[in-house]
Amino acid sequence: MTTARYRPTWDLALDPLVSCKLCLGEYPVEQMTTIAQCQCIFCTLCLKQYVELLIKEGLETAISCPDAACPKQGHLQENEIECMVAAEIMQRYKKLQFEREVLLDPCRTWCPASSCQAVCQLQEMGLQTPQLVQCKACDMEFCSACKASWHPGKGCQDSMPVTFLPGETSSAFKMEEDDAPIKRCPKCKVYIERDEGCAQMMCKNCKHAFCWYCLESLDDDFLLIHYDKGPCRNKLGHSRASVIWHRTQVVGIFAGFGLLLLVASPFLLLATPFVLCCKCKCSKGDDDPLPT
């Protein structure tokens, strides 16, 4: 029979506290979680919030250790993630994992039919050339390369229109009808779900930025000028004040660098003769013969 031992309050206060690298707070060991693969330790609350954020944003399918300087570059295992997040978040994580697996598997592809989201198997022989694929769920026959209807004897079109999912319109400029929550990236054709937020989208796979409505590239549109004219005018999803504030921040950053360069340039000009002089002296000293 085991007898419970009374532990006084002063003894509990002597327990060592462990520091969390994320919030820099100190907590008892009971409130900390250790990642099995790399043995890095964080407070359970911080690690839980970190994992949930990555899953909700769809940023990673392999969740790495939050310590950027982790010597082992560890990753959280699926059972560790399942212990700290809710069931619906874990379900989303598994869905992201599956989508990533299909994307990286050369022998599998998604059915492009608007009413079907099945995964189709490709023939391992001849993966480098377009081949006929028949979806077992909807019987659609399509080209493995361009995802268009099967076109025997014809080459794939370079500018193949994007295939939309249920509820999407075939025209990118029918703004009022284009309320589909899922589309495909215009660059890499990966499915993207828009739950909320603005119309400025970034593909998690290829990092391509584009407009959700017309699919035009926004990679170089730092000031979001795209939403000032045309069919996407005022369709960003933010108030006009927030757009102006965004532009002010971007301009302020560039102006700050320019001002810093302008202020530092006189000092650089003044320092140049001294640098050149020191360099000349060093070169001259190297050429002097050694004393005998």
SULJOTA-V755526 format. One record per residue. N is the residue number from 0. PHI is phi as a letter, one per 20 degrees, with the letter a starting at -180 (999 if undefined). PSI is psi in degrees with one decimal (* if undefined). Layout:
N;PHI;PSI + N;PHI;PSI
//
This chain:
0;999;129.4 + 1;e;131.3 + 2;d;129.2 + 3;f;135.1 + 4;e;130.3 + 5;f;133.4 + 6;d;113.9 + 7;f;160.4 + 8;f;-38.4 + 9;f;-27.8 + 10;f;-35.9 + 11;f;-34.0 + 12;f;-19.7 + 13;e;-6.3 + 14;f;133.6 + 15;f;141.9 + 16;e;144.2 + 17;d;136.6 + 18;e;137.2 + 19;e;129.5 + 20;f;-13.6 + 21;e;-52.4 + 22;d;-6.0 + 23;m;15.2 + 24;e;164.7 + 25;d;130.4 + 26;c;159.8 + 27;f;159.8 + 28;g;-31.4 + 29;f;-23.2 + 30;e;12.6 + 31;d;155.7 + 32;c;131.6 + 33;d;130.5 + 34;f;124.5 + 35;f;-38.7 + 36;f;-35.6 + 37;d;-6.5 + 38;m;17.2 + 39;f;143.7 + 40;c;137.1 + 41;b;160.8 + 42;f;142.9 + 43;g;-38.4 + 44;f;-45.3 + 45;f;-44.9 + 46;f;-38.5 + 47;f;-45.1 + 48;f;-37.0 + 49;f;-46.0 + 50;f;-45.1 + 51;f;-39.3 + 52;f;-44.3 + 53;f;-38.1 + 54;f;-44.0 + 55;f;-38.1 + 56;e;-12.5 + 57;m;30.4 + 58;f;-36.0 + 59;b;146.4 + 60;d;-26.7 + 61;d;103.6 + 62;e;114.3 + 63;e;166.9 + 64;f;133.2 + 65;f;-12.4 + 66;e;112.1 + 67;f;-24.6 + 68;e;20.7 + 69;g;120.9 + 70;f;-27.4 + 71;e;-4.0 + 72;l;51.9 + 73;f;163.1 + 74;c;150.1 + 75;f;134.9 + 76;f;161.2 + 77;f;-37.7 + 78;f;-31.2 + 79;f;-41.1 + 80;f;-41.1 + 81;f;-27.9 + 82;f;-18.0 + 83;d;-7.2 + 84;d;162.6 + 85;f;164.8 + 86;f;-39.4 + 87;f;-33.3 + 88;f;-38.0 + 89;f;-36.9 + 90;f;-39.6 + 91;f;-38.2 + 92;f;-43.6 + 93;f;-34.5 + 94;f;-42.7 + 95;f;-39.3 + 96;f;-44.8 + 97;f;-43.7 + 98;f;-39.4 + 99;f;-39.6 + 100;f;-43.2 + 101;f;-39.5 + 102;f;-38.5 + 103;e;-10.3 + 104;e;114.5 + 105;f;-13.6 + 106;e;4.2 + 107;c;150.6 + 108;b;160.8 + 109;e;144.1 + 110;f;128.9 + 111;e;-1.5 + 112;f;140.3 + 113;f;-23.9 + 114;d;13.1 + 115;c;139.4 + 116;c;35.8 + 117;e;158.9 + 118;e;126.6 + 119;d;146.5 + 120;e;136.4 + 121;d;157.6 + 122;f;132.9 + 123;f;-30.7 + 124;e;127.5 + 125;n;34.0 + 126;f;-22.7 + 127;f;-14.4 + 128;d;151.2 + 129;g;138.2 + 130;c;157.9 + 131;f;128.5 + 132;c;130.5 + 133;d;119.9 + 134;f;128.3 + 135;f;-17.0 + 136;e;-42.7 + 137;d;-0.1 + 138;m;14.3 + 139;f;139.2 + 140;d;123.9 + 141;b;168.0 + 142;e;134.0 + 143;f;-22.6 + 144;e;-51.6 + 145;d;-5.9 + 146;m;10.8 + 147;e;173.4 + 148;g;146.6 + 149;g;129.2 + 150;c;77.2 + 151;f;134.1 + 152;n;-0.8 + 153;c;145.1 + 154;f;159.4 + 155;f;141.0 + 156;f;139.0 + 157;f;-39.5 + 158;d;58.8 + 159;f;127.8 + 160;f;148.3 + 161;f;135.2 + 162;e;124.3 + 163;e;160.8 + 164;e;-179.4 + 165;g;133.5 + 166;n;-6.7 + 167;e;152.9 + 168;e;150.6 + 169;f;-17.5 + 170;e;129.8 + 171;f;-16.2 + 172;d;5.9 + 173;e;82.4 + 174;f;-42.3 + 175;f;-27.8 + 176;e;-10.5 + 177;e;75.3 + 178;d;16.7 + 179;f;136.9 + 180;e;-11.9 + 181;c;131.8 + 182;c;-179.3 + 183;d;141.0 + 184;g;129.7 + 185;f;-11.2 + 186;e;-52.5 + 187;d;-2.7 + 188;m;19.9 + 189;f;142.3 + 190;f;136.4 + 191;c;132.2 + 192;d;130.8 + 193;d;102.5 + 194;e;-43.7 + 195;a;179.7 + 196;n;-169.5 + 197;e;179.5 + 198;e;-3.6 + 199;e;107.3 + 200;d;152.4 + 201;c;124.1 + 202;f;129.4 + 203;f;-16.3 + 204;e;-50.9 + 205;d;-0.3 + 206;m;24.5 + 207;e;128.8 + 208;e;135.4 + 209;b;165.5 + 210;e;132.9 + 211;f;-30.1 + 212;e;-54.9 + 213;d;-3.5 + 214;m;18.1 + 215;f;146.5 + 216;f;138.2 + 217;c;19.6 + 218;g;-36.3 + 219;d;6.2 + 220;e;74.1 + 221;f;-29.0 + 222;e;3.5 + 223;l;42.2 + 224;f;-21.1 + 225;g;-30.8 + 226;e;16.2 + 227;e;-12.2 + 228;b;170.7 + 229;m;-168.5 + 230;f;-17.6 + 231;e;10.3 + 232;g;128.8 + 233;l;26.8 + 234;d;12.3 + 235;f;-38.0 + 236;o;-3.1 + 237;d;161.5 + 238;f;159.3 + 239;f;-34.7 + 240;f;-39.2 + 241;f;-35.1 + 242;f;-43.7 + 243;f;-39.4 + 244;f;-39.7 + 245;f;-45.4 + 246;f;-37.9 + 247;f;-40.6 + 248;f;-44.8 + 249;f;-47.4 + 250;f;-38.3 + 251;f;-37.8 + 252;f;-48.2 + 253;f;-39.7 + 254;f;-36.7 + 255;f;-43.8 + 256;f;-40.6 + 257;f;-41.9 + 258;f;-40.0 + 259;f;-41.7 + 260;f;-37.9 + 261;f;-40.6 + 262;f;-37.9 + 263;e;-19.1 + 264;f;-41.7 + 265;f;-38.7 + 266;f;-35.0 + 267;f;-38.7 + 268;f;-39.1 + 269;f;-33.4 + 270;e;-18.7 + 271;g;-47.5 + 272;g;-37.8 + 273;f;-39.3 + 274;f;-43.8 + 275;f;-37.8 + 276;f;-45.2 + 277;f;-38.1 + 278;f;-39.5 + 279;f;-41.8 + 280;f;-41.4 + 281;f;-40.9 + 282;f;-40.3 + 283;f;-38.8 + 284;f;-30.6 + 285;f;-27.3 + 286;e;-17.0 + 287;f;139.8 + 288;f;150.7 + 289;f;141.7 + 290;f;143.4 + 291;d;*
//
